[in-house]
Amino acid sequence: MKTFRGEDGREWVATAMEEDAPRHHGRWYLVLHPADEPGLQLVLPEVRWQTPHTADRSIRAMSEFELKRRLRMAGNRVESPGTIRDSFGAWQQGGPGAKGGTRAG
C-alpha cells in the first residue's frame, strides 16, 4: 500500500485486492481510493500480480508520477458503481472490485 497526492491535492491510497476467481495466477489487481473514502474504489484490472507480496512491492516502488497517471486513467473509466472492463477492454458488470476482496500489504 502507498499513499500519494492526486493532481487536485487530495490524498489517495494505492493498494491491491485479490480477485475471487478459480485461477491461481494474476489474481491480485491494482485499486486506488481516496484516503478518507476507502469504499470509493477505482479499479485497474489490467495491472495484475501473482502474489500479494509482489503487488505490495511493486506498488511501493511506483513513482508518484506513475500513480497519478493511473489515477487519471481509472477516473476516466468511471461510469457506474461496479462497472469495470474485462481483460479484453470491454465494459462488464461485476468482476474485480464489484464484490470487494482481500487487500495486499
Rosetta blueprint (number, residue, H / E / L):
1 M L
2 K E
3 T E
4 F E
5 R E
6 G L
7 E L
8 D L
9 G L
10 R L
11 E E
12 W E
13 V E
14 A E
15 T E
16 A E
17 M E
18 E E
19 E L
20 D L
21 A L
22 P L
23 R L
24 H L
25 H L
26 G L
27 R L
28 W E
29 Y E
30 L E
31 V E
32 L E
33 H E
34 P E
35 A L
36 D L
37 E L
38 P L
39 G L
40 L L
41 Q L
42 L E
43 V E
44 L E
45 P E
46 E E
47 V E
48 R E
49 W E
50 Q L
51 T L
52 P H
53 H H
54 T H
55 A H
56 D H
57 R H
58 S H
59 I H
60 R H
61 A H
62 M L
63 S L
64 E H
65 F H
66 E H
67 L H
68 K H
69 R H
70 R H
71 L H
72 R H
73 M H
74 A H
75 G H
76 N H
77 R H
78 V L
79 E L
80 S L
81 P L
82 G L
83 T E
84 I E
85 R E
86 D L
87 S L
88 F L
89 G L
90 A L
91 W E
92 Q E
93 Q E
94 G L
95 G L
96 P L
97 G L
98 A L
99 K L
100 G L
101 G L
102 T E
103 R E
104 A L
105 G L
